[in-house]
């Protein structure tokens, strides 16, 4: 896969015909003897990932040629302390990636819509793209992309992995709550265009975040993520560490990128830093 549009927006992009895990390979490259040749914004991508991972150690497998596994290297600071991020700002990184992917998928969906919608009052074309806190992109409630971020503690670098479903059909879907761009639109997506859009948007949003020292409000990050996040205002169930569970209303995202949920039982607000979130439908 040549990916000329994507290569034009990345300082280094390596497309692999097959890969075990793009996150693992990029981590090895970014921390190995040749690390200096992998600058901030470097990317490894494949359409055949054999040992992908999701959150909580889950495996992520897909048929060859029908998805993209994308890993982006971030080097906050890059040796310049003025550009370094405070520790509590790192929670925003997967949300920034999720916002970038949500916007890229939205534009891909828009490009696939007919010029004249069947219902002139329906400006969504029947398809809604939303970010689910903290790391999924949903199309009409079905997952089209998942995101997994990993911190390289020794260097402070971050690897952000994303798995995007491009052309999976009904028989390929990993779960009943998954979809693909092809299934959502009926049109085969331009993989290079979607990838380039994601990479360019991610870089721009992250640069603004860096420029403001990780202050999500000042950078406009908090407002942008919140506007895209379909979790806010929803009734949710959050599976917490230690086999605990929180059910309530998702109210907002706090200054550290945590989801604030009002407990349905006692009315208290609780900030959640990590956990599986299910949108409840009654």
TINUTOR-961101 format. One line per 2 residues: number of its first residue (from 0); their letters; for each residue x, y, z of N, C-alpha, C. Coordinates in Angstrom, 3 decimals, decimal comma. Example, Ala and Ser with C-alpha at 12.3 -4.5 7.8 and 13.67 -1.06 7.14 Angstrom:
// residues 2
0> as> 13,190 -5,690 7,800 12,300 -4,500 7,800 13,200 -3,300 7,800 | 12,850 -2,250 7,080 13,670 -1,060 7,140 12,900 0,030 7,870
// end
This chain:
// residues 282
0> xx> 0,860 -1,179 0,000 0,000 0,000 0,000 0,901 1,235 0,000 | 0,723 2,112 -0,975 1,654 3,230 -1,150 1,404 4,373 -0,165
2> xx> 0,148 4,779 0,045 -0,246 5,796 1,026 0,460 7,141 0,827 | 0,428 7,721 -0,372 1,138 8,989 -0,590 0,587 10,149 0,231
4> xx> -0,717 10,225 0,424 -1,292 11,324 1,209 -0,848 11,230 2,663 | -0,818 10,027 3,186 -0,429 9,837 4,581 1,051 10,098 4,786
6> xx> 1,865 9,682 3,848 3,307 9,925 3,960 3,605 11,426 3,953 | 2,773 12,189 3,269 3,008 13,624 3,149 2,779 14,368 4,463
8> xx> 2,040 13,753 5,390 1,731 14,445 6,651 2,463 13,838 7,846 | 3,358 12,890 7,600 4,095 12,258 8,688 5,588 12,362 8,428
10> xx> 6,400 12,639 9,458 7,849 12,710 9,257 8,472 11,365 8,903 | 7,829 10,285 9,345 8,271 8,944 8,960 7,083 8,005 9,058
12> xx> 6,755 7,353 7,968 5,656 6,386 7,947 6,141 5,104 7,305 | 6,020 4,020 8,040 6,396 2,704 7,541 5,142 1,848 7,402
14> xx> 4,850 1,424 6,171 3,755 0,484 5,954 4,335 -0,920 5,877 | 3,795 -1,816 6,694 4,244 -3,204 6,720 3,171 -4,098 6,126
16> xx> 3,583 -4,996 5,229 2,618 -5,923 4,624 1,941 -6,777 5,684 | 2,687 -7,129 6,713 2,133 -7,857 7,848 2,923 -7,476 9,090
18> xx> 2,270 -7,525 10,243 2,935 -7,156 11,496 2,287 -7,919 12,635 | 3,066 -8,193 13,658 2,494 -8,807 14,855 1,616 -7,786 15,563
20> xx> 2,238 -6,736 16,098 1,533 -5,626 16,743 2,262 -4,345 16,389 | 1,578 -3,410 15,754 2,236 -2,164 15,374 2,690 -1,388 16,607
22> xx> 1,938 -1,468 17,692 2,379 -0,806 18,927 3,680 -1,405 19,431 | 3,766 -2,737 19,441 4,989 -3,388 19,915 6,180 -3,036 19,035
24> xx> 5,977 -3,056 17,729 7,078 -2,773 16,811 7,543 -1,328 16,927 | 6,602 -0,402 17,089 6,982 0,999 17,222 7,661 1,253 18,563
26> xx> 7,212 0,567 19,603 7,868 0,704 20,906 9,321 0,230 20,815 | 9,542 -0,899 20,174 10,904 -1,409 20,024 11,768 -0,445 19,223
28> xx> 11,201 0,102 18,155 11,962 1,026 17,316 12,284 2,313 18,064 | 11,304 2,825 18,816 11,455 4,119 19,487 12,357 4,060 20,707
30> xx> 12,622 2,867 21,213 13,471 2,734 22,400 14,752 1,952 22,105 | 14,973 1,578 20,854 16,148 0,797 20,488 17,318 1,660 20,087
32> xx> 18,372 1,045 19,569 19,597 1,783 19,220 19,390 2,788 18,094 | 18,344 2,609 17,284 18,068 3,508 16,164 16,949 4,496 16,502
34> xx> 16,728 4,727 17,809 15,585 5,533 18,248 15,596 6,945 17,664 | 16,775 7,524 17,465 16,850 8,900 16,976 16,264 9,051 15,581
36> xx> 16,190 7,964 14,828 15,644 8,050 13,473 14,117 7,922 13,449 | 13,525 7,813 14,648 12,068 7,761 14,762 11,599 9,018 15,501
38> xx> 11,376 10,098 14,785 11,021 11,362 15,432 9,562 11,397 15,890 | 9,254 12,433 16,622 7,871 12,713 17,025 6,963 12,690 15,785
40> xx> 5,868 11,956 15,875 4,928 11,870 14,760 5,170 10,702 13,827 | 6,180 9,869 14,113 6,427 8,691 13,271 5,273 7,707 13,379
42> xx> 5,074 6,934 12,308 3,915 6,040 12,213 4,338 4,691 11,662 | 3,781 3,628 12,244 3,811 2,296 11,639 2,370 1,885 11,390
44> xx> 2,103 1,372 10,190 0,738 0,989 9,840 0,768 -0,308 9,031 | -0,264 -1,118 9,193 -0,410 -2,349 8,422 -1,882 -2,638 8,208
46> xx> -2,170 -3,436 7,186 -3,545 -3,917 7,009 -3,629 -5,419 7,307 | -2,561 -5,950 7,945 -2,549 -7,362 8,345 -1,804 -7,485 9,668
48> xx> -2,522 -7,286 10,771 -1,941 -7,387 12,112 -2,333 -8,734 12,721 | -1,333 -9,491 13,142 -1,589 -10,860 13,588 -1,687 -11,021 15,091
50> xx> -1,181 -10,047 15,857 -1,205 -10,158 17,324 -1,567 -8,830 17,957 | -2,600 -8,213 17,439 -3,027 -6,932 17,978 -3,642 -7,085 19,359
52> xx> -3,619 -5,981 20,111 -4,173 -5,987 21,454 -5,153 -4,845 21,622 | -6,155 -5,105 22,438 -7,051 -4,044 22,865 -6,811 -3,740 24,325
54> xx> -7,748 -3,012 24,921 -7,620 -2,699 26,332 -7,766 -3,960 27,174 | -7,172 -3,928 28,356 -7,258 -5,024 29,326 -6,715 -6,330 28,770
56> xx> -5,754 -6,225 27,826 -5,099 -7,411 27,300 -5,907 -8,207 26,298 | -7,022 -7,666 25,831 -7,839 -8,388 24,862 -7,102 -8,485 23,533
58> xx> -7,334 -9,569 22,800 -6,742 -9,704 21,480 -7,587 -8,953 20,461 | -6,938 -8,536 19,375 -7,634 -7,795 18,322 -7,175 -8,384 17,001
60> xx> -8,060 -9,133 16,354 -7,740 -9,817 15,106 -8,734 -9,397 14,028 | -8,263 -9,378 12,770 -9,141 -8,994 11,670 -8,625 -9,618 10,385
62> xx> -9,503 -9,854 9,405 -9,053 -10,408 8,126 -8,075 -9,472 7,414 | -7,145 -10,035 6,688 -6,142 -9,262 5,974 -6,784 -8,308 4,975
64> xx> -6,292 -7,076 4,967 -6,698 -6,111 3,956 -7,995 -5,386 4,228 | -8,636 -5,634 5,372 -9,937 -5,031 5,626 -9,945 -4,043 6,788
66> xx> -8,820 -3,890 7,444 -8,690 -2,941 8,553 -7,324 -2,257 8,452 | -7,161 -1,198 9,220 -5,849 -0,599 9,391 -5,487 -0,624 10,864
68> xx> -4,276 -1,081 11,164 -3,694 -0,942 12,495 -2,667 0,166 12,391 | -2,858 1,215 13,177 -2,069 2,443 13,054 -1,442 2,765 14,406
70> xx> -0,145 2,940 14,450 0,527 3,347 15,685 1,311 4,626 15,428 | 1,105 5,608 16,300 1,741 6,922 16,178 2,630 7,148 17,395
72> xx> 3,840 7,627 17,154 4,785 7,923 18,222 4,716 9,403 18,587 | 4,490 9,669 19,873 4,501 11,035 20,381 5,683 11,189 21,332
74> xx> 6,404 12,272 21,166 7,526 12,561 22,062 7,286 13,922 22,704 | 6,379 14,001 23,684 6,135 15,287 24,355 7,427 15,824 24,945
76> xx> 7,710 17,057 24,674 8,962 17,641 25,146 10,037 17,574 24,084 | 10,288 16,385 23,603 11,293 16,225 22,558 12,646 16,815 22,938
78> xx> 12,926 16,834 24,258 14,190 17,404 24,721 14,090 18,864 25,123 | 12,970 19,509 24,765 12,773 20,917 25,134 11,774 20,981 26,271
80> xx> 12,216 21,374 27,449 11,362 21,351 28,627 10,131 22,227 28,474 | 10,247 23,290 27,668 9,115 24,195 27,494 7,938 23,494 26,830
82> xx> 8,215 22,377 26,148 7,161 21,655 25,447 6,756 20,382 26,169 | 7,354 20,128 27,327 7,027 18,910 28,065 5,633 19,023 28,671
84> xx> 5,029 17,885 28,928 3,690 17,842 29,510 3,757 17,447 30,981 | 2,908 18,043 31,817 2,802 17,561 33,200 2,172 16,175 33,214
86> xx> 2,462 15,409 34,245 1,988 14,033 34,304 0,483 13,900 34,209 | -0,262 14,836 34,806 -1,718 14,690 34,799 -2,342 15,057 33,461
88> xx> -1,539 15,517 32,503 -2,072 15,843 31,179 -2,122 14,635 30,253 | -1,417 13,567 30,614 -1,322 12,421 29,713 -2,670 11,720 29,507
90> xx> -3,588 11,875 30,451 -4,899 11,255 30,294 -5,692 11,789 29,122 | -5,296 12,954 28,623 -5,990 13,533 27,469 -5,528 12,949 26,140
92> xx> -4,374 12,297 26,114 -3,819 11,852 24,834 -4,742 10,891 24,094 | -5,256 9,812 24,725 -6,177 8,952 23,969 -7,446 9,672 23,551
94> xx> -7,881 10,659 24,339 -9,074 11,418 23,968 -8,806 12,317 22,763 | -7,601 12,873 22,689 -7,232 13,670 21,518 -7,191 12,791 20,276
96> xx> -6,598 11,603 20,419 -6,586 10,661 19,287 -8,005 10,278 18,898 | -8,851 10,028 19,896 -10,239 9,670 19,613 -10,985 10,783 18,914
98> xx> -10,736 12,031 19,324 -11,377 13,163 18,660 -10,915 13,268 17,213 | -9,612 13,084 16,983 -9,082 13,151 15,620 -9,691 12,069 14,738
100> xx> -9,797 10,852 15,276 -10,377 9,765 14,490 -11,878 9,986 14,266 | -12,562 10,508 15,270 -13,989 10,791 15,115 -14,211 11,792 13,987
102> xx> -13,396 12,824 13,936 -13,549 13,824 12,890 -13,183 13,247 11,518 | -12,126 12,424 11,459 -11,738 11,819 10,179 -12,809 10,864 9,673
104> xx> -13,371 10,056 10,567 -14,440 9,130 10,171 -15,683 9,908 9,743 | -15,986 10,982 10,452 -17,136 11,810 10,078 -16,978 12,330 8,654
106> xx> -15,802 12,805 8,320 -15,574 13,325 6,969 -15,634 12,208 5,925 | -15,160 11,006 6,288 -15,266 9,885 5,356 -16,724 9,510 5,127
108> xx> -17,515 9,524 6,192 -18,947 9,229 6,073 -19,633 10,306 5,241 | -19,305 11,566 5,493 -19,902 12,668 4,728 -19,591 12,532 3,243
110> xx> -18,348 12,131 2,932 -17,947 12,012 1,530 -18,695 10,904 0,813 | -19,178 9,926 1,577 -19,880 8,787 0,975 -21,377 9,012 0,845
112> xx> -21,896 10,101 1,413 -23,330 10,341 1,379 -23,786 10,814 0,008 | -25,007 10,512 -0,365 -25,550 11,060 -1,616 -25,683 12,577 -1,507
114> xx> -25,601 13,236 -2,653 -25,675 14,696 -2,661 -26,995 15,197 -2,099 | -28,073 14,492 -2,384 -29,390 14,900 -1,902 -29,902 13,863 -0,911
116> xx> -29,967 14,168 0,393 -30,475 13,193 1,369 -31,940 12,885 1,141 | -32,327 11,662 1,485 -33,724 11,277 1,319 -34,642 12,150 2,157
118> xx> -34,197 12,502 3,340 -34,968 13,355 4,232 -34,223 14,679 4,384 | -34,723 15,769 3,767 -34,015 17,051 3,832 -33,830 17,566 5,251
120> xx> -34,664 17,095 6,188 -34,539 17,548 7,578 -33,455 16,801 8,336 | -33,016 15,677 7,777 -32,003 14,845 8,451 -30,631 15,173 7,895
122> xx> -29,887 16,002 8,600 -28,564 16,411 8,129 -27,482 15,382 8,462 | -27,818 14,338 9,188 -26,837 13,300 9,508 -26,777 12,227 8,440
124> xx> -27,757 12,215 7,525 -27,807 11,136 6,541 -28,120 9,802 7,178 | -28,651 9,817 8,393 -28,969 8,573 9,090 -27,778 7,946 9,776
126> xx> -26,611 8,574 9,696 -25,386 8,032 10,282 -24,794 9,078 11,226 | -24,543 8,666 12,462 -23,970 9,570 13,451 -22,654 9,004 13,951
128> xx> -21,621 9,811 13,940 -20,294 9,392 14,397 -20,006 10,092 15,721 | -19,698 9,301 16,752 -19,467 9,858 18,083 -18,287 9,155 18,745
130> xx> -17,649 9,879 19,642 -16,576 9,338 20,469 -17,178 8,760 21,738 | -16,808 7,537 22,060 -17,212 6,952 23,334 -16,012 6,984 24,269
132> xx> -16,190 7,663 25,420 -15,085 7,765 26,377 -14,679 6,370 26,840 | -13,378 6,042 26,930 -12,257 6,924 26,606 -11,607 6,650 25,271
134> xx> -12,005 5,581 24,559 -11,114 5,145 23,473 -11,792 4,481 22,283 | -13,093 4,670 22,092 -13,770 4,055 20,954 -14,422 5,126 20,088
136> xx> -14,496 4,845 18,793 -15,265 5,675 17,877 -16,438 4,833 17,385 | -17,637 5,384 17,499 -18,855 4,668 17,149 -19,531 5,309 15,943
138> xx> -20,060 4,468 15,079 -20,898 4,939 13,976 -22,293 4,393 14,223 | -23,227 5,294 14,473 -24,600 4,908 14,800 -24,636 3,884 15,934
140> xx> -23,759 4,078 16,919 -23,731 3,222 18,094 -22,882 1,978 17,957 | -22,293 1,733 16,798 -21,476 0,539 16,573 -20,003 0,928 16,430
142> xx> -19,143 0,110 16,998 -17,717 0,441 17,067 -17,026 0,267 15,721 | -16,391 1,347 15,268 -15,635 1,291 14,030 -14,138 1,417 14,284
144> xx> -13,767 1,897 15,490 -12,354 2,083 15,805 -12,146 2,006 17,307 | -11,049 1,393 17,714 -10,625 1,379 19,103 -9,218 1,932 19,208
146> xx> -8,908 2,535 20,346 -7,623 3,203 20,541 -6,960 2,688 21,817 | -5,661 2,452 21,737 -4,895 1,975 22,888 -3,604 2,774 22,979
148> xx> -3,413 3,486 24,096 -2,207 4,295 24,301 -1,287 3,618 25,307 | 0,007 3,724 25,057 1,006 3,123 25,930 2,121 4,129 26,213
150> xx> 2,467 4,294 27,471 3,531 5,200 27,885 4,855 4,450 27,952 | 5,888 5,020 27,353 7,242 4,489 27,486 7,883 5,231 28,649
152> xx> 7,875 4,606 29,811 8,210 5,303 31,051 9,627 5,866 31,060 | 10,557 5,208 30,417 11,940 5,659 30,470 12,140 6,976 29,723
154> xx> 11,451 7,146 28,600 11,647 8,334 27,779 10,511 9,338 27,878 | 9,366 8,915 28,402 8,203 9,788 28,433 7,465 9,841 27,118
156> xx> 7,899 9,043 26,134 7,195 8,978 24,850 5,897 8,198 25,016 | 5,004 8,404 24,088 3,715 7,712 24,098 3,473 7,124 22,721
158> xx> 2,971 5,903 22,702 2,547 5,278 21,451 1,040 5,165 21,483 | 0,403 5,685 20,452 -1,052 5,653 20,349 -1,426 4,737 19,196
160> xx> -2,040 3,605 19,540 -2,473 2,655 18,530 -3,954 2,802 18,247 | -4,323 2,637 16,996 -5,730 2,685 16,600 -5,997 1,555 15,619
162> xx> -7,128 0,887 15,805 -7,559 -0,147 14,876 -8,841 0,310 14,203 | -8,790 0,557 12,909 -9,918 1,114 12,159 -10,489 0,067 11,211
164> xx> -11,785 -0,194 11,329 -12,456 -1,154 10,454 -12,846 -0,473 9,151 | -12,222 -0,910 8,064 -12,461 -0,287 6,772 -13,548 -1,009 5,980
166> xx> -13,293 -2,275 5,627 -14,188 -2,965 4,690 -14,675 -4,312 5,218 | -14,716 -4,481 6,535 -15,276 -5,710 7,095 -16,737 -5,845 6,657
168> xx> -17,144 -7,086 6,332 -18,562 -7,319 6,072 -19,181 -7,994 7,292 | -20,463 -8,334 7,190 -21,169 -8,878 8,357 -20,517 -10,128 8,917
170> xx> -19,892 -10,913 8,058 -19,294 -12,179 8,491 -17,933 -11,981 9,152 | -17,331 -10,796 8,966 -15,997 -10,527 9,502 -16,018 -9,882 10,882
172> xx> -17,155 -9,334 11,276 -17,196 -8,493 12,467 -16,801 -9,270 13,719 | -15,931 -8,693 14,550 -15,478 -9,401 15,759 -16,537 -9,500 16,839
174> xx> -17,472 -8,555 16,867 -18,547 -8,566 17,867 -19,835 -8,087 17,215 | -20,944 -8,303 17,908 -22,243 -7,853 17,410 -22,390 -6,341 17,494
176> xx> -21,493 -5,684 18,208 -21,572 -4,228 18,357 -20,504 -3,517 17,522 | -19,966 -4,200 16,519 -18,948 -3,615 15,642 -19,534 -3,285 14,278
178> xx> -18,832 -2,435 13,544 -19,196 -2,121 12,174 -17,934 -1,743 11,418 | -18,084 -1,340 10,168 -16,969 -0,857 9,357 -17,452 0,325 8,537
180> xx> -16,528 1,051 7,970 -16,921 2,173 7,123 -17,727 1,696 5,919 | -17,364 0,558 5,366 -18,115 0,022 4,226 -19,540 -0,317 4,628
182> xx> -19,725 -0,981 5,764 -21,068 -1,336 6,210 -21,889 -0,093 6,556 | -21,241 0,905 7,123 -21,963 2,100 7,559 -22,411 2,971 6,389
184> xx> -21,641 2,950 5,302 -21,928 3,867 4,204 -22,330 3,189 2,906 | -21,973 1,914 2,756 -22,215 1,233 1,489 -21,197 1,582 0,425
186> xx> -20,169 2,352 0,801 -19,142 2,802 -0,138 -17,778 2,363 0,376 | -16,961 1,838 -0,521 -15,612 1,406 -0,129 -14,768 2,640 0,173
188> xx> -14,209 2,760 1,381 -13,474 3,979 1,742 -12,098 4,037 1,101 | -11,593 5,248 0,956 -10,223 5,492 0,516 -9,333 5,430 1,753
190> xx> -8,640 4,319 1,937 -7,859 4,102 3,154 -6,808 5,193 3,349 | -6,139 5,588 2,281 -5,096 6,601 2,395 -5,685 7,946 2,808
192> xx> -6,837 8,297 2,259 -7,460 9,581 2,594 -7,892 9,619 4,058 | -8,484 8,536 4,534 -8,923 8,498 5,936 -7,722 8,533 6,870
194> xx> -6,696 7,763 6,558 -5,498 7,732 7,397 -4,819 9,099 7,432 | -4,650 9,719 6,270 -4,008 11,031 6,221 -4,803 12,059 7,015
196> xx> -6,119 12,004 6,903 -6,979 12,929 7,639 -6,790 12,736 9,141 | -6,788 11,481 9,581 -6,582 11,189 10,997 -5,231 11,694 11,482
198> xx> -4,169 11,384 10,754 -2,826 11,774 11,181 -2,673 13,292 11,226 | -3,188 13,967 10,223 -3,068 15,421 10,173 -3,870 16,079 11,297
200> xx> -5,089 15,589 11,527 -5,929 16,156 12,578 -5,329 15,883 13,952 | -4,862 14,676 14,172 -4,228 14,309 15,443 -3,029 15,208 15,708
202> xx> -2,174 15,382 14,705 -0,981 16,217 14,883 -1,362 17,652 15,232 | -2,368 18,179 14,565 -2,775 19,558 14,811 -3,354 19,733 16,215
204> xx> -4,218 18,797 16,630 -4,806 18,879 17,966 -3,753 18,703 19,058 | -2,826 17,794 18,824 -1,800 17,555 19,841 -0,833 18,731 19,938
206> xx> -0,518 19,357 18,800 0,352 20,529 18,828 -0,269 21,650 19,647 | -1,569 21,868 19,474 -2,251 22,904 20,256 -2,202 22,572 21,741
208> xx> -2,372 21,298 22,049 -2,315 20,840 23,443 -0,925 21,080 24,023 | 0,114 20,758 23,257 1,487 21,005 23,695 1,759 22,495 23,867
210> xx> 1,286 23,283 22,920 1,536 24,722 22,961 0,973 25,366 24,225 | -0,072 24,756 24,778 -0,698 25,291 25,991 -0,295 24,498 27,240
212> xx> 0,824 23,778 27,138 1,370 23,093 28,298 0,474 22,018 28,872 | -0,374 21,416 28,029 -1,265 20,361 28,506 -2,509 20,883 29,205
214> xx> -2,789 22,177 29,080 -4,009 22,757 29,652 -5,137 22,535 28,643 | -5,997 21,557 28,905 -7,022 21,158 27,941 -8,044 22,256 27,696
216> xx> -8,331 23,052 28,702 -9,287 24,146 28,522 -8,694 25,238 27,646 | -7,471 25,666 27,965 -6,840 26,747 27,211 -6,591 26,355 25,758
218> xx> -6,277 25,082 25,521 -5,996 24,608 24,169 -7,260 24,386 23,343 | -8,418 24,419 23,999 -9,660 24,101 23,302 -9,909 22,611 23,199
220> xx> -9,008 21,815 23,786 -9,124 20,356 23,713 -10,370 19,867 24,431 | -10,597 20,371 25,629 -11,725 19,900 26,419 -13,050 20,163 25,711
222> xx> -13,203 21,365 25,160 -14,452 21,703 24,472 -14,646 20,845 23,232 | -13,556 20,600 22,500 -13,662 19,825 21,262 -14,011 18,374 21,553
224> xx> -13,317 17,788 22,520 -13,589 16,395 22,875 -15,008 16,255 23,415 | -15,419 17,164 24,279 -16,753 17,080 24,872 -17,839 17,185 23,812
226> xx> -17,631 18,043 22,812 -18,622 18,203 21,757 -18,782 16,940 20,917 | -17,716 16,149 20,819 -17,741 14,929 20,014 -18,165 13,700 20,810
228> xx> -18,172 13,813 22,134 -18,321 12,641 23,000 -19,789 12,297 23,241 | -20,229 11,181 22,676 -21,597 10,732 22,860 -21,864 10,128 24,216
230> xx> -20,815 9,906 25,002 -20,994 9,353 26,342 -21,643 10,374 27,272 | -21,306 11,643 27,086 -21,809 12,681 27,984 -23,325 12,815 27,866
232> xx> -23,978 12,820 28,999 -25,433 12,881 29,038 -26,104 11,522 28,962 | -25,312 10,472 28,750 -25,857 9,117 28,627 -25,885 8,414 29,980
234> xx> -26,806 7,462 30,092 -26,773 6,539 31,214 -25,733 5,474 30,902 | -24,819 5,241 31,832 -23,701 4,343 31,561 -23,496 3,345 32,691
236> xx> -22,869 2,246 32,339 -22,344 1,301 33,317 -20,839 1,259 33,123 | -20,112 1,514 34,207 -18,656 1,520 34,144 -18,140 0,340 34,955
238> xx> -17,413 -0,556 34,289 -16,785 -1,682 34,981 -15,433 -1,209 35,496 | -15,311 -1,134 36,799 -14,128 -0,589 37,443 -13,163 -1,698 37,858
240> xx> -11,901 -1,353 38,077 -10,959 -2,352 38,592 -11,470 -2,961 39,902 | -11,120 -4,230 40,118 -11,550 -4,909 41,331 -12,969 -5,440 41,242
242> xx> -13,448 -5,692 40,014 -14,790 -6,245 39,800 -15,889 -5,370 40,399 | -15,654 -4,069 40,405 -16,672 -3,148 40,866 -17,400 -2,534 39,673
244> xx> -18,547 -1,945 39,940 -19,388 -1,422 38,879 -20,030 -0,110 39,325 | -20,101 0,834 38,410 -20,736 2,125 38,667 -21,791 2,351 37,599
246> xx> -23,017 2,602 38,007 -24,106 2,884 37,076 -24,638 4,280 37,376 | -24,750 5,087 36,349 -25,243 6,438 36,557 -25,216 7,240 35,281
248> xx> -25,233 8,559 35,421 -25,250 9,473 34,285 -23,876 10,089 34,092 | -23,363 9,999 32,865 -22,077 10,623 32,545 -22,293 12,124 32,389
250> xx> -21,652 12,908 33,251 -21,922 14,343 33,301 -20,951 15,178 32,473 | -19,662 14,892 32,619 -18,649 15,743 31,985 -17,302 15,046 32,033
252> xx> -16,342 15,655 31,370 -14,945 15,217 31,435 -14,196 16,260 32,245 | -13,465 15,818 33,276 -12,819 16,784 34,162 -11,480 17,253 33,595
254> xx> -10,777 18,075 34,365 -9,553 18,710 33,878 -8,453 17,721 33,539 | -8,510 16,510 34,096 -7,498 15,489 33,829 -7,954 14,460 32,800
256> xx> -9,090 14,698 32,155 -9,587 13,775 31,142 -10,408 12,635 31,698 | -10,726 12,681 32,998 -11,516 11,620 33,611 -13,005 11,862 33,376
258> xx> -13,759 10,771 33,315 -15,200 10,851 33,130 -15,869 10,990 34,495 | -16,690 12,020 34,645 -17,410 12,247 35,893 -18,819 11,678 35,750
260> xx> -19,150 10,730 36,632 -20,432 10,029 36,582 -21,190 10,274 37,883 | -22,477 10,614 37,759 -23,325 10,727 38,953 -23,926 9,355 39,247
262> xx> -23,584 8,804 40,404 -24,050 7,485 40,815 -25,575 7,472 40,909 | -26,195 6,510 40,242 -27,652 6,436 40,228 -28,217 6,130 41,605
264> xx> -27,475 5,431 42,435 -27,990 5,004 43,733 -27,884 6,090 44,798 | -26,742 6,770 44,873 -26,560 7,732 45,968 -26,440 9,181 45,501
266> xx> -26,434 9,407 44,186 -26,382 10,764 43,660 -25,022 11,424 43,729 | -24,023 10,707 44,234 -22,685 11,288 44,348 -21,963 11,242 42,998
268> xx> -21,092 12,226 42,787 -20,306 12,275 41,565 -18,970 11,570 41,782 | -18,595 10,762 40,798 -17,335 10,023 40,897 -16,568 10,202 39,597
270> xx> -15,276 10,540 39,717 -14,419 10,694 38,546 -13,751 9,358 38,241 | -13,891 8,912 37,011 -13,377 7,612 36,586 -12,192 7,833 35,649
272> xx> -11,040 7,284 36,010 -9,849 7,433 35,180 -9,722 6,305 34,171 | -10,233 5,126 34,505 -10,132 3,973 33,615 -11,281 3,021 33,907
274> xx> -11,731 2,343 32,872 -12,801 1,376 33,050 -13,560 1,175 31,754 | -14,161 0,013 31,591 -14,995 -0,265 30,431 -16,337 0,431 30,601
276> xx> -16,752 1,183 29,606 -17,995 1,945 29,655 -18,989 1,356 28,668 | -20,198 1,100 29,157 -21,297 0,661 28,302 -22,384 1,723 28,328
278> xx> -22,839 2,149 27,155 -23,970 3,064 27,092 -25,246 2,244 27,268 | -26,031 2,604 28,272 -27,241 1,846 28,576 -28,403 2,394 27,787
280> xx> -29,265 1,474 27,342 -30,471 1,853 26,620 -31,659 1,301 27,374 | -32,587 2,172 27,689 -33,763 1,734 28,433 -34,993 1,843 27,545
// end
